[in-house]
Amino acid sequence: MKKCALILLLLPIFLLSLQVKSHASVLSKEGEFISFSKQYIGVPYRYGGSTPSGFDCSGYINYVYNQYGYTLPRTSADMYASKSLSPVKDLKVGDIMFFSTYKPGASHAGIYVGNNEFIHASSSKGVTVSKLEESYWNKRYLGAKRHNELSSDLSFSTDAEAKKLWQKASNYYLNSSVTNQNQELVGLYNLLRGQVKLDSNTVAGEHLLRTANLIDSTKLANTLSGTTNQLADKMIANQELTDETVTLYQEQSADIRKSERVYSRLYGPDMRNRFNKESVTPAKIAKETVIYEVSMYLLLDTINNTKNQGNLEEARNLLEKYDRLERRAIEIKVLGNSLHANAYQNLDRIHRQLQEEKGRLQAELQTGR
């Protein structure tokens, strides 16, 4: 029985892994090339080395390329001068990046592996991954060249894959609960994220950025749903008005503000409207149902403190402000229910609690205590 239960528990995870792996096959050529290149990270530097026992920079590049059936000139300078490599500006996985280090000209080289990173045999670290924006490498960068046949072998359209992912995610959340985090989409996003930089100036980067905002929005929708449910349970269903529930109200209000900021970055009015309707609107209804009661509770506390400090006249003036809040608490529910039928509930028990405290303060202020 326990074995059957375990199988049932693991089955969804297994099915998800199959879905991710099937998509990964689309990325397998570039992904496998990167994985193969990175398995030699940590191999020590050896001048003239061209085997996994030790590499110099050009020896390492030659070794990786040879495993894919391609031969290159032996030195970085000869690679840079080779007519078999084409100069490029738009870097792709497998491109060779050249640097001028210890002498003028191309004296060092590495292989581009995505996200502005390259893998190379460094004289100080051995095979390692570095970023082009690092000041040392950026100042010495000469440019990149491409082996067109290898590039063709590795190529897959990150633009097409990122666009396909966005369309899939967009269709899903236009027709499903905004609080339902789709783990398959997250897995596919993470696969592409290793290949594509979030950048609205590129096709792939723009579509991946849209998906990233969508994933962030579903996380916030979950958080907002949680605080809204707590608020509705404690303050609306059970009508508990305490310092603790006031803190919960403030947390839920902060979640609304944060969600609205993130939802505003969602691509397209339909998606923004859906998240606002399914997430923010019910949260605001819960908040607005109790907002004036919370304000009255806090104001009564202020009146009590003002009275205790001996400012009786100021305390009496604040009671007049309390009366206006009390009237507004009734009006907002009438107005709200005209827009959202029966959504705004009367909080009779809370109002009795507030009336008792108000009556106590009025009596004390009348006697000058």
C-alpha positions in Angstrom: 0.0 0.0 0.0 2.8 2.4 0.9 4.6 1.6 -2.4 1.4 2.4 -4.3 1.0 5.7 -2.4 4.6 6.6 -3.2 4.1 5.9 -6.9 1.0 8.1 -6.9 2.9 10.9 -5.2 5.8 10.8 -7.5 3.8 10.3 -10.7 3.0 14.1 -11.3 6.7 14.9 -10.7 7.8 12.2 -13.2 5.3 13.4 -15.8 6.5 17.0 -15.4 10.1 15.9 -15.8 9.1 14.2 -19.1 7.5 17.4 -20.3 10.5 19.4 -19.4 12.9 16.9 -21.0 10.8 16.8 -24.2 11.2 20.6 -24.5 14.8 20.4 -23.5 15.4 18.3 -26.6 14.7 21.5 -28.6 17.5 23.1 -26.7 19.7 20.1 -26.6 22.2 21.0 -29.3 23.3 24.3 -27.7 22.7 23.0 -24.2 24.8 19.8 -24.8 27.6 21.9 -26.3 27.6 24.2 -23.2 27.4 21.2 -20.8 30.3 19.5 -22.7 32.4 22.6 -22.6 31.7 23.2 -18.9 32.6 19.7 -17.8 36.3 20.7 -18.0 35.9 23.6 -15.6 38.8 23.3 -13.1 41.2 21.5 -15.5 44.5 23.3 -14.8 46.3 25.5 -17.2 49.2 24.1 -19.0 51.2 25.9 -21.6 50.8 24.0 -24.9 48.3 21.7 -23.3 45.5 20.3 -25.4 44.1 17.4 -23.4 42.0 17.2 -20.2 45.2 16.8 -18.1 45.9 20.4 -18.9 44.9 23.1 -21.4 46.1 26.4 -22.7 43.5 28.7 -24.2 43.7 27.6 -27.8 44.4 24.0 -26.9 41.1 23.9 -24.9 39.1 25.5 -27.8 40.7 23.0 -30.3 39.8 20.1 -28.0 36.1 21.1 -27.7 35.8 21.8 -31.4 37.5 18.5 -32.3 34.9 16.6 -30.3 32.3 18.1 -32.7 34.4 17.1 -35.8 35.9 20.5 -36.5 39.6 21.5 -36.8 40.9 24.9 -36.0 44.3 26.6 -36.3 46.4 25.8 -33.2 47.0 29.3 -31.7 44.7 32.2 -30.8 46.5 34.5 -33.3 46.1 32.0 -36.1 42.4 31.5 -35.3 41.9 35.2 -35.4 43.6 35.4 -38.8 41.8 32.4 -40.2 39.6 32.9 -43.3 37.5 29.9 -42.1 36.1 32.0 -39.3 33.6 34.9 -39.9 33.6 38.1 -37.8 30.4 38.6 -35.9 28.8 41.1 -33.5 25.7 39.2 -32.5 27.2 36.5 -30.3 25.9 33.0 -30.4 26.8 29.9 -28.4 30.0 28.4 -29.9 31.5 31.7 -31.2 35.2 32.3 -30.4 35.9 35.5 -28.5 39.4 37.0 -28.8 41.4 39.2 -26.4 44.7 41.0 -26.4 46.3 40.2 -23.1 50.1 39.7 -22.7 51.0 41.0 -26.1 49.4 43.0 -29.0 46.9 41.1 -31.2 44.9 38.0 -30.4 46.8 36.4 -27.6 43.9 34.8 -25.7 40.5 33.3 -26.7 37.4 31.6 -25.2 34.1 30.1 -26.3 30.9 32.1 -25.9 28.3 30.1 -23.8 25.4 32.6 -23.5 24.4 35.4 -21.1 27.5 37.5 -22.0 29.7 34.7 -20.6 32.6 32.8 -22.1 34.5 29.7 -21.1 38.3 29.6 -21.4 41.5 28.2 -20.1 42.9 31.0 -17.9 46.6 31.0 -16.9 45.6 31.7 -13.3 42.4 29.6 -12.8 42.5 26.9 -15.5 39.3 26.3 -17.4 36.8 28.8 -16.0 33.8 30.9 -17.0 34.1 34.7 -17.1 31.8 37.6 -18.0 32.6 40.0 -20.8 31.6 42.9 -18.7 34.4 42.2 -16.2 36.7 45.2 -16.6 39.8 43.1 -17.3 38.2 41.3 -20.2 36.1 44.2 -21.5 39.2 46.4 -22.0 41.0 43.7 -23.9 38.2 42.4 -26.1 39.1 42.4 -29.8 35.9 40.8 -31.1 34.4 37.4 -32.0 34.4 35.0 -34.9 32.1 32.2 -35.9 32.7 28.8 -37.3 29.6 28.8 -39.6 29.3 25.0 -39.8 29.4 24.5 -36.1 27.0 27.4 -35.6 24.6 25.8 -38.0 24.9 22.5 -36.2 24.1 24.1 -32.8 21.6 26.7 -33.9 18.1 26.8 -32.8 15.9 29.9 -32.7 15.8 31.3 -29.3 13.5 34.0 -30.7 11.0 31.3 -31.8 11.3 29.3 -28.6 10.9 32.4 -26.3 7.9 33.6 -28.4 6.3 30.1 -28.2 6.8 30.0 -24.4 5.2 33.5 -24.0 2.2 32.5 -26.2 1.8 29.3 -24.2 2.0 31.1 -20.9 -0.3 33.9 -22.1 -3.0 31.5 -23.3 -2.8 29.6 -20.0 -3.3 32.6 -17.7 -6.0 34.1 -19.8 -8.0 31.0 -19.3 -6.9 29.7 -15.9 -6.7 30.9 -12.3 -4.1 33.6 -11.8 -3.0 32.0 -8.6 -2.2 28.7 -10.2 1.6 28.6 -10.7 2.2 26.3 -13.7 5.4 24.4 -12.9 5.8 23.2 -16.5 5.9 26.8 -17.8 8.3 27.7 -15.0 10.6 24.8 -16.0 10.5 25.8 -19.6 11.3 29.4 -18.6 14.3 28.3 -16.6 15.6 26.3 -19.5 15.5 29.3 -21.8 16.7 31.7 -19.1 20.0 30.0 -19.3 20.3 30.9 -23.0 18.6 34.3 -23.2 19.3 37.6 -21.4 16.2 39.4 -20.2 16.4 42.4 -22.6 13.5 44.2 -24.2 15.9 45.2 -27.1 15.9 41.6 -28.5 13.1 39.5 -29.7 13.9 36.5 -27.4 14.7 38.8 -24.5 11.5 40.7 -24.8 9.3 37.5 -24.9 11.2 36.0 -22.0 10.8 39.3 -20.0 7.0 39.1 -20.6 7.0 35.5 -19.3 9.1 36.5 -16.3 6.7 39.3 -15.4 3.8 36.8 -15.7 5.5 34.3 -13.4 6.3 37.0 -10.8 2.6 38.1 -11.0 1.3 34.6 -10.3 3.6 34.4 -7.2 2.2 37.8 -6.0 -1.4 36.7 -6.8 -0.8 33.7 -4.5 0.5 35.9 -1.7 -2.3 38.4 -2.0 -4.9 35.7 -2.1 -3.4 34.3 1.2 -3.6 37.6 3.1 -7.0 38.4 1.7 -8.4 35.1 2.8 -7.0 35.6 6.3 -8.4 39.1 6.4 -11.8 37.9 5.2 -11.8 35.0 7.7 -10.8 37.0 10.8 -12.3 40.5 10.2 -15.3 39.8 8.0 -16.5 36.2 8.8 -15.5 36.2 12.6 -15.5 40.0 12.9 -12.4 40.2 15.1 -11.1 43.8 15.4 -7.9 43.8 17.4 -4.3 45.1 17.1 -3.5 41.8 15.4 -6.1 42.0 12.7 -5.3 45.7 12.1 -1.7 44.5 11.4 -3.1 41.9 9.0 -5.1 44.6 7.3 -2.0 46.7 6.8 -0.1 43.7 5.4 -2.9 43.0 3.0 -2.9 46.6 1.9 0.8 46.5 1.2 0.3 43.3 -0.8 -2.3 45.1 -2.9 0.0 48.0 -3.7 2.9 45.7 -4.6 0.7 43.5 -6.8 -0.7 46.5 -8.7 2.9 47.7 -9.4 3.9 44.3 -10.8 0.7 43.7 -12.7 1.2 47.1 -14.4 4.3 45.6 -16.1 2.3 42.7 -17.6 2.1 42.7 -21.4 -1.2 43.6 -23.0 -4.4 45.1 -21.5 -6.2 41.7 -21.5 -3.6 40.2 -19.2 -3.4 43.2 -16.9 -7.2 43.4 -16.7 -7.4 39.7 -15.9 -4.9 39.9 -13.0 -6.6 43.0 -11.7 -10.1 41.5 -11.9 -9.2 38.1 -10.5 -6.6 39.2 -7.8 -6.8 42.9 -7.0 -10.6 43.4 -7.2 -11.5 40.8 -4.6 -8.6 41.9 -2.4 -9.8 45.6 -2.5 -13.4 44.5 -1.7 -12.1 42.8 1.4 -10.0 45.8 2.3 -12.8 48.3 1.6 -15.2 46.2 3.7 -13.2 46.9 6.8 -11.2 50.1 6.0 -13.4 52.5 7.9 -13.8 50.1 10.9 -10.0 49.9 11.1 -9.8 53.7 10.8 -12.4 54.1 13.6 -10.6 51.6 15.8 -7.3 53.5 15.4 -9.0 56.9 15.9 -10.6 55.7 19.2 -7.1 54.7 20.3 -5.8 58.1 19.4 -8.8 59.8 21.3 -8.1 57.7 24.3 -4.4 58.7 24.3 -5.2 62.3 23.7 -7.6 62.2 26.7 -5.0 60.6 28.9 -2.6 63.3 28.0 -5.1 65.9 29.3 -6.0 67.4 25.9 -9.8 67.0 26.5 -10.9 69.6 23.9 -8.8 68.0 21.2 -10.2 64.6 22.2 -13.8 66.0 21.8 -12.9 67.4 18.3 -11.6 64.0 17.3 -14.9 62.4 18.3 -16.6 64.5 15.7 -14.2 63.1 13.1 -15.1 59.7 14.4 -18.8 60.3 13.7 -18.0 61.2 10.1 -16.0 58.0 9.7 -18.9 56.0 11.1 -21.3 57.5 8.5 -18.8 56.8 5.8 -18.5 53.2 6.8 -22.2 52.7 6.1 -22.1 54.7 2.8 -19.2 52.8 1.4 -21.0 49.4 1.8 -24.1 50.8 0.1 -22.0 52.2 -2.8 -19.9 49.0 -3.0 -22.9 46.7 -3.2 -24.3 48.8 -6.0 -21.2 48.0 -8.0 -20.6 44.4 -6.7 -23.9 42.9 -5.5 -23.8 41.7 -1.9 -19.9 41.8 -1.8 -19.6 44.3 1.0 -20.9 42.8 4.3 -22.1 44.7 7.3 -19.9 44.2 10.4 -22.6 44.6 13.1 -20.5 42.9 15.8 -17.5 45.1 15.2 -19.8 48.2 15.2 -21.2 47.2 18.6 -17.6 46.8 19.9 -16.7 50.3 18.5 -19.9 51.9 19.9 -19.1 50.6 23.4 -15.7 52.1 23.3 -17.0 55.3 21.9 -19.6 55.5 24.6 -17.1 54.9 27.3 -14.9 57.8 26.0 -17.8 60.1 25.6 -18.8 59.5 29.2 -15.3 60.2 30.5 -14.9 63.3 28.4 -18.2 64.7 29.7 -17.1 64.2 33.3 -13.7 65.6 32.4 -11.8 62.5 33.5 
